[in-house]
């Protein structure tokens, strides 16, 4: 498992202290990760504008601000963001708080101060699980997967590059469903919710790509219409 390239699984580092964020980012980069850092307030203000989700969120909680749980609960209310593992680094911990955070869905609670090697190992463990979940499941000669960790554009590019023929079904987290029919890798029909079709359906699906997908092969002759 150590052969995995964790630089392809971006981390998002959040906190209130810009100096600490900068230092921690450099430490994680040196450990072989791809890391983006954001101040918590600015991050929340632009939450809906984030297109590419990270594979893992790491929140560095600064004393005396006990802010991480509030951020975590906000993300849990977002259908797309709740799929991203959330790790808390904090020196404000006791058994009850750790239990509460883990019971409510946090991936990890790491007390500060921490050993850098241990932190890196725990991150690798979480990323291995995330990358495993991102691997498409083979169904007959088709495949299925989770768009929380993949981009819809990447899935469509795969169909094009591999000259596939079949139907790609998209099941959005908001309940919408889309159908992309491809013939030898080229889109020939796109249907969305409430009669939405063509480019309008494509653009909306790409903009709201979070959810599940499944590709089902079709006979190549005659071309689907």
TIPAKOL-682800 format. One line per 10 residues: number of its first residue (from 1); their letters; for each residue x, y, z of C-alpha. Coordinates in steps of 0.5 Angstrom, whole numbers, plus 500, padded with zeros to 3 digits. Each point is the difference from the previous one (the first is absolute). Example, Ala and Ser with C-alpha at 12.3 -4.5 7.8 and 13.67 -1.06 7.14 Angstrom:
BEGIN
1) AS) 525:491:516; 502:507:498
END
This chain:
BEGIN
1) XXXXXXXXXX) 500:500:500; 506:505:501; 500:500:492; 494:504:500; 502:507:498; 497:505:505; 501:506:496; 494:498:496; 496:500:506; 499:508:502
11) XXXXXXXXXX) 500:502:507; 496:506:503; 503:503:506; 496:505:504; 501:504:506; 500:507:503; 507:501:501; 504:502:493; 507:499:503; 498:493:503
21) XXXXXXXXXX) 496:498:493; 507:502:496; 504:496:504; 496:494:501; 499:500:492; 507:500:499; 501:494:505; 495:496:496; 503:502:493; 506:497:503
31) XXXXXXXXXX) 497:494:502; 498:499:492; 493:503:500; 496:505:496; 497:505:505; 496:507:499; 499:504:506; 494:505:501; 498:504:506; 494:497:503
41) XXXXXXXXXX) 495:507:499; 502:501:493; 499:493:499; 493:500:502; 498:506:496; 502:496:494; 498:493:501; 495:500:495; 505:502:495; 505:494:501
51) XXXXXXXXXX) 500:496:494; 505:495:501; 499:496:507; 506:498:504; 501:493:502; 501:502:507; 499:506:505; 505:502:505; 498:505:505; 505:503:505
61) XXXXXXXXXX) 496:503:506; 504:506:503; 499:501:508; 496:503:502; 495:499:494; 496:494:501; 498:501:493; 501:493:496; 493:497:502; 496:506:497
71) XXXXXXXXXX) 504:499:494; 499:493:500; 492:500:501; 500:505:494; 503:496:495; 496:494:503; 494:504:497; 503:500:493; 498:494:496; 507:500:496
81) XXXXXXXXXX) 504:502:506; 498:495:505; 503:495:496; 507:503:501; 504:497:506; 501:505:506; 506:500:504; 501:504:506; 506:503:503; 499:503:507
91) XXXXXXXXXX) 503:501:507; 493:500:503; 498:493:501; 497:495:505; 497:494:500; 493:502:499; 502:505:495; 504:495:496; 494:495:500; 495:505:498
101) XXXXXXXXXX) 504:502:494; 501:493:498; 493:498:501; 497:506:496; 505:498:494; 507:503:500; 505:495:497; 505:502:505; 502:504:507; 507:501:501
111) XXXXXXXXXX) 502:504:506; 506:505:500; 506:500:500; 500:494:495; 506:496:497; 501:502:493; 501:493:498; 494:498:503; 496:505:497; 502:498:493
121) XXXXXXXXXX) 499:493:501; 493:501:503; 498:505:494; 503:494:495; 495:495:503; 494:505:499; 502:501:493; 501:493:498; 493:499:502; 498:506:496
131) XXXXXXXXXX) 504:498:494; 497:493:501; 493:503:500; 501:504:494; 502:494:496; 494:498:495; 497:493:501; 500:496:494; 493:498:499; 500:494:494
141) XXXXXXXXXX) 504:504:495; 497:507:502; 502:504:507; 497:504:505; 503:505:505; 500:506:505; 500:507:497; 502:502:507; 507:499:498; 500:500:493
151) XXXXXXXXXX) 498:505:495; 495:499:495; 504:503:494; 505:495:502; 495:494:499; 498:503:493; 507:501:498; 501:492:502; 494:498:495; 503:504:495
161) XXXXXXXXXX) 507:498:500; 498:493:501; 495:500:494; 494:497:504; 493:499:498; 495:500:505; 496:504:505; 503:504:506; 494:501:506; 502:506:505
171) XXXXXXXXXX) 496:500:506; 501:507:504; 500:500:507; 494:505:500; 496:495:496; 501:502:493; 502:495:495; 503:500:493; 501:496:494; 506:501:496
181) XXXXXXXXXX) 500:495:494; 507:499:496; 501:497:493; 508:498:499; 501:505:506; 496:506:497; 494:503:503; 494:499:496; 495:501:505; 499:503:507
191) XXXXXXXXXX) 494:500:504; 499:504:507; 494:501:505; 493:503:498; 502:499:493; 506:504:500; 505:498:494; 506:501:496; 505:505:502; 496:503:505
201) XXXXXXXXXX) 500:493:504; 507:499:499; 502:507:503; 495:499:506; 503:493:501; 507:502:500; 498:506:504; 497:495:505; 504:494:499; 500:497:507
211) XXXXXXXXXX) 497:493:501; 500:493:497; 501:498:493; 499:494:496; 502:498:493; 497:494:496; 502:498:493; 496:500:494; 500:496:494; 505:504:495
221) XXXXX) 495:499:494; 496:504:498; 502:507:504; 495:502:505; 496:506:499
END
